[in-house]
Amino acid sequence: MRDLAAGTGYLAKGQKWVGRHGRWWAFGMIPALITLAGYAVALFLLGGWAGSIAEWATPFADSWSSLWQDLVRTTLAALLFVGGLLLSLLTFTAVTLLVGQPFYEELCAKVDETEGGAPAPAEVPLWRELVVAARDSLFVLVRAGGFGVLLFAAGFIPVVGQTVVPVLGFAVSGFFLTLELTSVALQRRGVPQRERLRLLRGRLGLALGFGVPLVLGFLVPLVTVLAMPGAVAGATLLARDLVPVEAGPAGEDDEQGPEAEAVPELPEYHALRPVAGNPYAGAPRPVEPNPYRGA
């Protein structure tokens, strides 16, 4: 339950972060608006062509009476449009993240910068990042689609299909939505896709607490566009919990000038630093004098 509440807390923190940084909120909405416009045009065209597609797909109904012919083709056209609408809802987040890879990379970097402990940026070409993002999105969609088929089949089970299956559906959608949204921040940290999946499975409550409320919110029109920047910011904060980046001691590099970098340090004997999981951490060696000092 603690992880569940923490996941919802990260979602709220992400929305608060973009609320405090309004310019980044507007910046983060650009990919969602581009994707929304593309989907709106595609659905508009599908709505206009659905009747022609249904007529083309049912040549056997040409000889039927007009009543049955219109009923079958109108039903098929409606199913085509509803199917396209459902497909757009399922793929909107993945496509938005793919379109917005450069935008959300900058947004994640800004969140890391303001929170401290940002990872070193990887020198990867943009085309390479897009290929990796497309591959990862396809990986998520295939897995989510497999669960969707199983849940659809389970929906025909009496009682269970009307009670348990919808709850499981929201849970599965929330988990994979969290996997999608954290992919940008975890990719910056060098975490491969399968390892991300393992990390989120290990913190299932955290993933569900973040993703399920977001899935419910995305059911409301335009909430996806408005909430996407905050969702990416919150996913970055969540990723910082999963894979914290340890910063070096502050001021360590500031005390040495550029000239000192060229001088090799003399070996120095010192006490061993305790390491997590080291059974010998509690017995450090005593400090011995440095034989090279004064030479």
C-alpha positions as CSV (number, residue, x, y, z in Angstrom):
1,M,0.0,0.0,0.0
2,R,2.9,2.3,0.7
3,D,4.2,1.9,-2.9
4,L,0.7,2.4,-4.2
5,A,0.4,5.7,-2.5
6,A,3.9,6.7,-3.5
7,G,3.1,6.0,-7.2
8,T,0.1,8.3,-7.0
9,G,2.2,10.8,-5.2
10,Y,4.8,10.9,-8.0
11,L,1.9,11.6,-10.5
12,A,0.8,14.5,-8.4
13,K,4.4,15.8,-8.0
14,G,4.9,15.7,-11.7
15,Q,1.8,17.8,-12.3
16,K,2.9,20.2,-9.6
17,W,6.4,20.4,-11.2
18,V,5.0,21.5,-14.6
19,G,2.6,23.8,-12.8
20,R,5.7,25.6,-11.3
21,H,7.5,25.6,-14.6
22,G,4.8,26.8,-17.0
23,R,7.1,27.2,-20.0
24,W,8.0,23.5,-19.8
25,W,4.3,22.5,-19.5
26,A,3.6,24.3,-22.7
27,F,6.8,22.8,-24.3
28,G,5.7,19.3,-23.3
29,M,2.3,19.7,-24.8
30,I,3.6,20.3,-28.3
31,P,4.1,16.5,-29.2
32,A,0.7,15.6,-27.7
33,L,-1.0,18.4,-29.8
34,I,0.8,17.2,-33.0
35,T,-0.2,13.6,-32.3
36,L,-3.8,14.7,-31.5
37,A,-4.0,16.6,-34.8
38,G,-2.8,13.6,-36.7
39,Y,-5.2,11.2,-35.1
40,A,-8.1,13.7,-35.6
41,V,-7.4,13.9,-39.3
42,A,-7.1,10.1,-39.5
43,L,-10.4,9.5,-37.7
44,F,-12.1,12.2,-39.9
45,L,-10.9,10.4,-43.0
46,L,-11.9,7.0,-41.6
47,G,-15.4,8.3,-40.8
48,G,-15.7,9.5,-44.4
49,W,-14.4,6.4,-46.0
50,A,-16.0,3.8,-43.5
51,G,-19.1,3.5,-45.7
52,S,-17.1,2.9,-48.9
53,I,-14.8,0.4,-47.1
54,A,-17.9,-1.5,-45.8
55,E,-19.4,-1.6,-49.2
56,W,-16.1,-2.9,-50.7
57,A,-15.8,-5.6,-48.0
58,T,-19.4,-6.9,-48.5
59,P,-19.9,-7.6,-52.2
60,F,-22.1,-10.6,-51.3
61,A,-24.7,-8.1,-50.0
62,D,-25.3,-6.5,-53.4
63,S,-28.2,-8.8,-54.2
64,W,-29.8,-8.3,-50.8
65,S,-32.8,-6.1,-50.1
66,S,-32.0,-2.5,-49.3
67,L,-33.0,-2.9,-45.7
68,W,-30.6,-5.8,-44.9
69,Q,-27.9,-4.3,-47.1
70,D,-28.0,-1.0,-45.3
71,L,-28.1,-2.6,-41.9
72,V,-25.1,-4.8,-42.5
73,R,-23.0,-2.2,-44.1
74,T,-23.9,0.6,-41.6
75,T,-23.0,-1.8,-38.8
76,L,-19.7,-2.7,-40.3
77,A,-18.9,1.0,-41.0
78,A,-19.7,1.8,-37.3
79,L,-17.5,-1.1,-36.1
80,L,-14.6,0.1,-38.3
81,F,-14.8,3.6,-36.9
82,V,-15.1,2.4,-33.3
83,G,-12.2,0.0,-33.9
84,G,-10.1,2.9,-35.2
85,L,-11.1,5.0,-32.2
86,L,-10.1,2.3,-29.7
87,L,-6.8,1.7,-31.6
88,S,-6.1,5.5,-31.4
89,L,-6.7,5.4,-27.6
90,L,-4.4,2.4,-27.2
91,T,-1.6,3.8,-29.3
92,F,-1.8,7.5,-28.5
93,T,0.7,7.5,-25.6
94,A,3.2,5.4,-27.5
95,V,3.0,7.6,-30.7
96,T,3.2,10.8,-28.6
97,L,6.3,9.5,-26.9
98,L,7.8,8.6,-30.2
99,V,7.0,12.0,-31.8
100,G,8.0,13.8,-28.7
101,Q,11.3,12.0,-28.0
102,P,13.5,15.1,-28.3
103,F,10.9,17.2,-26.4
104,Y,10.6,14.7,-23.5
105,E,14.3,14.1,-23.4
106,E,14.7,17.9,-22.7
107,L,11.9,17.8,-20.2
108,C,13.4,14.8,-18.3
109,A,16.8,16.5,-18.3
110,K,15.3,19.7,-16.8
111,V,13.5,17.7,-14.1
112,D,16.8,15.9,-13.2
113,E,18.6,19.3,-13.2
114,T,16.2,20.9,-10.8
115,E,16.1,17.9,-8.5
116,G,19.8,17.2,-8.6
117,G,21.8,14.1,-9.4
118,A,21.2,14.2,-13.2
119,P,22.8,11.4,-15.2
120,A,25.6,12.2,-17.6
121,P,24.0,12.7,-21.1
122,A,24.7,9.9,-23.5
123,E,26.2,11.0,-26.9
124,V,23.6,9.2,-29.1
125,P,22.4,10.5,-32.5
126,L,18.8,11.5,-32.7
127,W,18.0,8.9,-35.3
128,R,19.4,6.2,-33.0
129,E,17.2,7.5,-30.1
130,L,14.1,7.4,-32.4
131,V,14.9,3.8,-33.5
132,V,15.3,2.6,-29.9
133,A,12.1,4.4,-28.8
134,A,10.2,2.8,-31.7
135,R,11.5,-0.6,-30.9
136,D,10.7,-0.2,-27.2
137,S,7.2,1.1,-28.0
138,L,6.6,-1.9,-30.2
139,F,7.8,-4.2,-27.5
140,V,5.3,-2.7,-25.0
141,L,2.4,-2.7,-27.5
142,V,2.9,-6.4,-28.4
143,R,2.9,-7.4,-24.7
144,A,0.0,-5.1,-23.9
145,G,-1.9,-6.6,-26.9
146,G,-1.3,-10.1,-25.7
147,F,-2.8,-9.3,-22.3
148,G,-5.6,-7.5,-24.1
149,V,-6.5,-10.6,-26.1
150,L,-6.5,-12.7,-22.9
151,L,-8.7,-10.2,-21.0
152,F,-11.1,-10.0,-23.9
153,A,-11.5,-13.7,-23.9
154,A,-12.0,-13.8,-20.1
155,G,-14.7,-11.1,-20.5
156,F,-17.1,-13.8,-21.7
157,I,-16.8,-15.7,-18.4
158,P,-20.0,-15.1,-16.4
159,V,-19.7,-12.8,-13.4
160,V,-15.9,-12.7,-13.6
161,G,-16.0,-11.0,-17.0
162,Q,-18.2,-8.2,-15.6
163,T,-16.4,-7.6,-12.3
164,V,-12.8,-8.9,-12.2
165,V,-11.8,-8.5,-15.8
166,P,-12.4,-4.7,-16.0
167,V,-10.3,-4.2,-12.9
168,L,-7.5,-6.3,-14.3
169,G,-7.8,-4.4,-17.6
170,F,-7.2,-1.0,-15.8
171,A,-4.3,-2.5,-13.8
172,V,-2.6,-3.9,-17.0
173,S,-3.1,-0.7,-18.9
174,G,-1.8,1.3,-15.9
175,F,1.3,-0.9,-15.7
176,F,2.2,-0.6,-19.3
177,L,1.5,3.1,-19.4
178,T,4.0,3.5,-16.6
179,L,6.5,1.4,-18.5
180,E,6.0,3.7,-21.5
181,L,6.3,7.0,-19.6
182,T,9.4,6.0,-17.6
183,S,11.1,4.7,-20.7
184,V,12.5,8.2,-21.5
185,A,14.1,8.7,-18.1
186,L,15.3,5.2,-17.7
187,Q,16.8,5.2,-21.2
188,R,18.8,8.3,-20.2
189,R,20.1,6.2,-17.3
190,G,21.2,3.4,-19.7
191,V,18.6,0.9,-18.4
192,P,17.5,-1.6,-21.2
193,Q,13.9,-2.3,-21.9
194,R,13.8,-5.8,-20.3
195,E,15.5,-4.5,-17.2
196,R,12.9,-1.7,-17.0
197,L,10.2,-4.3,-17.1
198,R,11.9,-6.2,-14.2
199,L,12.3,-3.1,-12.1
200,L,8.6,-2.2,-12.4
201,R,7.5,-5.7,-11.7
202,G,9.5,-5.6,-8.6
203,R,7.8,-2.3,-7.6
204,L,4.3,-3.3,-8.9
205,G,2.4,-1.1,-6.4
206,L,4.5,1.9,-7.4
207,A,3.8,1.3,-11.1
208,L,0.0,0.8,-10.6
209,G,-0.3,3.7,-8.2
210,F,1.2,5.9,-11.0
211,G,-0.4,4.4,-14.1
212,V,-4.0,3.5,-13.1
213,P,-5.1,7.0,-12.1
214,L,-3.5,8.3,-15.3
215,V,-5.4,5.7,-17.4
216,L,-8.7,6.8,-15.8
217,G,-7.8,10.4,-16.4
218,F,-7.0,9.7,-20.1
219,L,-10.5,8.5,-20.6
220,V,-11.6,12.2,-20.4
221,P,-11.2,14.0,-23.7
222,L,-8.2,16.4,-24.0
223,V,-6.9,15.3,-20.5
224,T,-4.2,13.3,-22.3
225,V,-2.9,16.5,-23.9
226,L,-3.0,18.6,-20.8
227,A,-1.6,16.0,-18.4
228,M,1.1,14.5,-20.6
229,P,3.9,16.9,-19.6
230,G,3.2,16.4,-16.0
231,A,3.0,12.6,-16.5
232,V,6.4,12.6,-18.1
233,A,7.8,14.8,-15.3
234,G,6.3,12.5,-12.7
235,A,7.6,9.4,-14.5
236,T,11.1,11.0,-14.3
237,L,10.7,11.5,-10.6
238,L,9.6,7.9,-10.3
239,A,12.6,6.7,-12.4
240,R,14.9,8.6,-10.0
241,D,13.4,6.4,-7.2
242,L,13.9,3.2,-9.2
243,V,17.5,4.0,-10.4
244,P,19.0,6.8,-8.2
245,V,22.0,8.6,-9.6
246,E,24.7,9.2,-7.1
247,A,26.5,12.5,-7.5
248,G,30.1,12.9,-6.5
249,P,31.1,14.9,-3.4
250,A,30.2,18.6,-3.9
251,G,33.2,20.9,-4.5
252,E,35.6,18.1,-5.1
253,D,36.5,19.3,-8.6
254,D,36.2,23.0,-7.7
255,E,39.2,22.8,-5.4
256,Q,41.5,21.8,-8.2
257,G,42.4,24.1,-11.0
258,P,43.1,23.0,-14.6
259,E,46.8,22.7,-13.9
260,A,46.2,20.1,-11.1
261,E,44.5,17.8,-13.6
262,A,47.7,17.2,-15.5
263,V,49.7,16.2,-12.4
264,P,49.3,12.5,-11.6
265,E,48.4,11.8,-7.9
266,L,50.9,9.9,-5.8
267,P,49.6,6.6,-4.4
268,E,48.3,7.1,-0.9
269,Y,47.5,4.6,1.7
270,H,44.2,5.2,3.4
271,A,41.5,3.4,5.3
272,L,39.1,1.3,3.2
273,R,35.7,2.9,2.6
274,P,32.8,0.7,3.8
275,V,31.0,-0.9,0.9
276,A,27.4,-2.0,1.1
277,G,27.2,-5.8,1.4
278,N,31.0,-6.1,2.2
279,P,31.4,-8.4,5.3
280,Y,34.7,-6.7,5.9
281,A,33.4,-3.2,5.9
282,G,33.4,-3.0,9.7
283,A,37.1,-3.7,9.9
284,P,39.0,-1.0,8.0
285,R,42.7,-1.1,7.7
286,P,44.7,1.4,9.9
287,V,46.2,4.4,8.1
288,E,49.8,3.8,7.3
289,P,52.3,6.5,6.4
290,N,52.8,7.3,2.8
291,P,56.4,6.3,1.8
292,Y,56.3,8.6,-1.2
293,R,55.7,11.8,0.7
294,G,58.7,14.1,0.7
295,A,60.5,12.1,-2.0
